[in-house]
Amino acid sequence: MPLTPGPARLTLRQARRIALLAQGFGRRRPVTVTQQHLLATARRTGITQIDSVNVLSRSHYLPSFARLGPYDRALLDGLRDGRGPSGRRTRHRLVEYWAHEASLVPVEDWALYGFRMRRARDEAWGGMRAVAREHPGLVEAVQETVRAQGPMTAVEVEAALEHAEEVGSEQWGWNWSLVKAACEHLFWAGELTSAGRNAQFARLYAVPETVLPAEVLARGPVGERPLPDEEAFVALVEAGARAHGIGTLRCFRDHARLKVRQARPALERLVADGVLREVEVPGWSRPGTPVYLHRDAPRPRPVGVRTLLSPFDPVVWQRERAEALFGFAYRIGIYTPAEQRVHGYYVLPFLLGDELVARVDLKADRQAGVLRAPTVHTEPGAPAETEAELHAALAEMAGWLGLDAVDAAPARPNPEA
């Protein structure tokens, strides 16, 4: 359906297809996935959420697998850690920050979060605010230690401070939680950044100038040309709209966890500039909650997809959006008491074509070499081929994770549907 200037009316299926295509689905998978493919995917989604749960795979690896297929996870680590395909040192391409929760973002986007960094003393978590207020000497010592010895983990910072105590410096007596809180405060404030992770997945703290290019630092919170808050809000709302293709204000602001007062004026400016325009999507649009289309959003077309989505994939991380677009009411399970779980613990949606047709509780039993799916639930209207397609997707995931077999329970209808 051509989308001409002026009011447009889209079906929910067309909206779903736009959303999936904007996220990088529906493209031909590369025969061999390179770092350039992974970087392009990270830039297309804009934000890759990090989560420490490793019952299946750390979540930041899964969005690239869903879009590109099996790949060497060390290549994605290299983009974060500043290593090329051969392992040689190179520029960091992705960097961590509190974007949509703890996240990987393209290095060039780091300065967009300067508004959040400047407000670290007021808006960061309580422990971070408390350590900055109550222990400024510790915060300064942590920063200077990382400057002199980094990149280093919080445990290594603590050890360095204890060593300074042993040789007669000021008696710190700080415990690990205070050192970690100081590291995290400096990280939130942009006074430290991340140079990657070690083998135990601990963040390596570093001073920004050792990781970020000069032009990015110049636009950062204390740079020569800091990005004004209003410009950052416009850029982040536009980035969210581009990554989603289509959505509501809530969809776009949730991308970088902006507040309504930050995002609404930015959205209005983008509408006035013609970057976004309102469209009608029966079943999604409603009074007071308009739906907007990005001017560069892909035109709707069939999306040939068969893949499992991380619980933290941008397609489903805003649960209200997932329910509006896909009719998929979703809870991950890990935050639900065991006796109240319906679908399992670590539950992944299964995307087939442009529909979420099933959900699967997955666990990588690494000792036995088996990908286990103790519960499988199909959605109402799931096509007859759903279970066969799901088993093919599970086999592909098992191979990617280095597991030898799949043990999946028979599919049952979703009892909550």
N, C-alpha and C positions, 0 to 999 in steps of 0.2 A: 504494500500500500504506500503510495507516495505521500510524504509529509510536506504539504505546501504551507506557505506563510499564512498566518491567521489561526483561528481556533482549529484544533485538530481533535479527532475522536479516535481512540485506539482501543482495541479489545485487550483483555487481560493477557491473552496468549501473545499478542504483539508486544505488549509491555514486557512480558517475561523474556521474550527473545531479544529485545533491545538490551535488557539488563544483563543477560548472559553473554551476548556478543561484546558489550562494553567491557565485561570482565575478562575477555580473552578466550572464552569458549567458542567452539565452532570453527576454529582454525585448524589447518592441517598440522598434525604433530610432526616435529622434526624427527628424522631418523636417528640422529644423535643429538642429545641436548647439550648445548655449550653454555658457558658463562654468559654469553651475549643473550641467549634465549632466556635465561633466568633473570638477567637484569631487565630485559624488556618486559617480562611478566611482572616483576616487582614494581617497575615504573607504571605499568598499566593499572595495576590494582592500587598503587599509591602507598598503601600501608600493609605491612604483613605482621599480624599480631603474633606475639611470643607467649607461650604458656609452658610452665615447667612440667606438666603432667606428661609422663613418658610411657604410659601403659600400652600405647600403640606405636607412636612416633612423636617426637616433639612437633608441636602443631605448626611451626613456621615452615616445615618441610612440605606439608601436605598441599597447600594451595598450588605450588608449582607442579607437583605430581598430578593434581587434578586437571591442570590445563595442558601440560606438556607430556605427561607419561613418565615412565621410569627414567631416573637420572642419578648421577653421582652426587650425593648430598655434600661431599667435600667441596664441590664447585660453588654451592650456595654459601657454605661456610667461608670460602675464599673471598667472596664479594663483601662479606661482613668483616673478615679479619685482615683484609689487605693482602691476599695471596692470589696469584694467577693460577691457571690450570696446572702448571708444572710445579706449583708450590713456592715459586719465587715471590719475593715481596713486590707488591705493586700498590697502586692507589686503592684506598677504601672506596667502594661503590655504594655500600649500604651502611647505615649507622643506626644505632639504637636511640630511641627517645620515647617519652610518654606521649604517644600520639593517640591511637585508639588502644588504651591500656599500654603496657610495655610492647614496643613494636620496632620493627625494622623499617626505615624509610630511606629513600634515595638520599645520598649525601647532600645533593643540591637543595633538598627540602628542609634541612635542619634549621635554617634561619627562620622559616615560617613559624616556628614555635617559640620565637623570642619573647612574645607576649606572655607565654606561660613560664618561661625561665625567669623573667623579671618579677613575677609574682610568687616565686617559690616560697618566700617567707610567710606569705599569707594563704596560699592555696594548695601547697603540697600536703602530704599526709601528716598527721599529728606528730609522729616521731621525728620526721625530718624538720618540721617547724621547731619542735622542742629543742633538738640538738643545736640548731642555729642560734636559738635564743639563749639557751642555758649554758652552752659549751662553745663559745666562739673560738677559744684557743685551740680546742681540738679540731674544729673545722679548718682553721688556718693551718694547723700542723699536718692534717691529712692532705690538704691541697699541695703543700710544699713537698711532702714526701712523694706524692705521685709525680709532681713536676721533676723531682730529682731522680726518681728511680723507676717510674712507670714505663710502659703499662703494667698494672698489677691488680690483683684481686683484693677484696676487702680483708681477707685473711692475711695476705702478704703485707698490707698496710699496717694491720694490727701488729704483726711480728716486727716490722721495722720500727714502730713506735716503742714496743717493748724493749727492743735492742737499744734504742736511744736512751731509755730509762736506765738500762743496765750500765751504760758507760757514763752515767752521771748527769744526763740532761734533766730537765724539769720532770718531776715525778707525775707521770700521766695517770696511771692506774685505771685507764679506760677499759671497759669490757668490750667484747666483740660487737654486741648489739649497738653500742654507741658509735663505734668506728664505722660499722655498716651504715647506720643512719646518717653519719656525716658524709660518707661517700655518696649515698643516695641523695642527700640534700644538694651537694655540689653538682651531681649529675642532673637533677631536676632543674637547678639554676643555670645550667649550661656552663658552669665553671670547670666541670670535668665532662668528658664524654666517654664513649666506649670505643676501645680499639679491637673489640671482638670478644670471644669467649675462649676459655681454656678447655681441656679435654673433659673436665668435670662440669662443664657448662656454667662455670662461674664467670661473671662479667669482668673484663679487664678494663679498669679505669685509666684514663689518659687525659692529659691537658688537650684542649681542642686543637691547638695549633699543630699537634703532631699527627692528627687524623684528618682534619678538614682543610680544604683549599682556601687560599687567602680571600678569594672573592665571596665565599660563603661566610667566613668569619667576619668580613666587613659588614655584612648585612645582619649579623647576629646581635644579641642583646646589648653587648658592650662594644660593638664594632664601630668603624668610622662612619658608616651609613646605616644605622639600625633601621630595620623595616618597621614602619609605623603599624600599630595594632590594626587599624582599619584595613590597610592593604593586606595584612596577613589574613584577616578574616575573609576578605573577598577571595584571596588566592586559595584558601583552604576549602571554602564552600564550593568554589569552581572545581577544585580537584576532586572533591567528593561527588559532585554532579557528573563530572567527566568519567570517573571510575564506575559510577552506577548507571550512567546513561539516562536514567529516568528515575524519578522519586519525589518524595515530599521533602519539606524543610527538615523534618526529623531525620530522614535518611541521610541528607547531605551534611547536617551538622554533627550527626553521630559518627560520621567517618573519622573526624579528628576530635570528637568529644567536645564540641563547642557548645556554649550556652545559647539559649534562644536570643538573649539580648546582643550577643556577639554575631550570631548567624543571620538573624532576620534582616537587618539593614544591608548586609552583604548580599543576600539573595535578592532583595529589592533592586539593588544596584545592577546585579547581573541580569535581571529581567529588563530593566531600563536600557541596558547596553545591548540587548538582543542575544546574550549568551544563553539565557534560559527563556523558555516560554511555557505558559500553562497549557496543559492538554487535559482532555477528559478521558478517564479510564473507568467505565462503569464497573462497579464492584470494588474499586479502590478509591477513586475521587469521592469526596463528600464535602458538604458545606463546611468551610473553615479549615479544610485540609486539602488544598489543591495539589495536583501532581504536576511536576515540571519536567520538560525534556531538554537535554543539553543540545545545543545547535550542531555539535559534531557527533552526536549519538549515531550508532550504526542503524541502518534501516532494517526493519524486522525481516528475518528469513529463517527457515528451518535450521535448528541447531542440532547437529549430530553428535551427541555427547553420551558417554556411558562412564560415570566416574563416581567415586565417593568423596564427599566434602568434609573437610575438617569442621568440627564444631565452631571453630573460630575463623571460618572462611568468610570473606566479605559478602558473599551471596546470602548467608544466613545469620551473620552476627547481630543484625538488628532484627529481633524476633518478630516485631510487629510488621516489618516489611516482608519477612518470609511468609507470614500468614496471609497478608494481603495479596501478594503476588502468586504464591503457590498453594494457598489453602493448607499450609503446613504449620500446625501448632507444635512448637519445638522446645524441648528442654534437653540439655546435654546429659544430665543424670548425676554428674560428679558432685553437685552441690545439694542433691536431694538425699535425705536419709534412706538407707537401704530398703527399709520396709515400705517406703512410699514410691519406690521406683517402679515404673510400668515397663519401660523399654530397655532398661539396663543402665550400666555405669558410664561408659564412654561411647556415646551413641552418635554415629555418623549418618547424615542423610545420603540417600542414593539418588543421583541425578541421572535420568534417562530421557534423552531428547530435551524438551523444555519443561519437564515435570519432575518434581520430587516424588518418587513412587514408592519408596521404602525407607526404613531406618534400621541400622544394624549396630548392635553392641559388639565392639571389637577389642581384642586383646592380642598382642604379640607375645606368645609363649616362646621366648627366645631359647630357653633351656631345651624344650622339646622340639623346637624348629617348626612350630605350628602357628598359623593365624587362626585364632578361635573366634567364632561368632555365636555365643551362647543364646542370643535371641535375635530373631529377624522378624520384622513386622512390615507388612505391605499396606499401602494407603488405598482408600476406596478408589475404584476406577483404574488401578494399576493394570497395565496390559498383561496379556497372558505370558509374554516372554520375560516378565520382570525377574523371576527367580533365576532363569538361565543366564540372563544378562548380568545379574548380580554375582553369580558364581564366577563368571568370566572376569568381572572387575576385581573380585576377591583374589582370584588366582594371580592376576597381574600385580596387585598390591603385595601379596605374599612374596612373589619373586623379587620385587623391588626392595623389600625389607630383608631379603636373604633368608626367608623361611621356606621350608620344603613342602609344606602341605597346608590345606585349609580344612578346618573342622567347623562346619556351619550347621546350626539347627535348622529344621524345616521352617519355612516361612509361615507366619500366621497373620491374620488380619489385625490391624491396629485396634486394640480394644477401646481406645478413646475416641475413635473416629465416629 
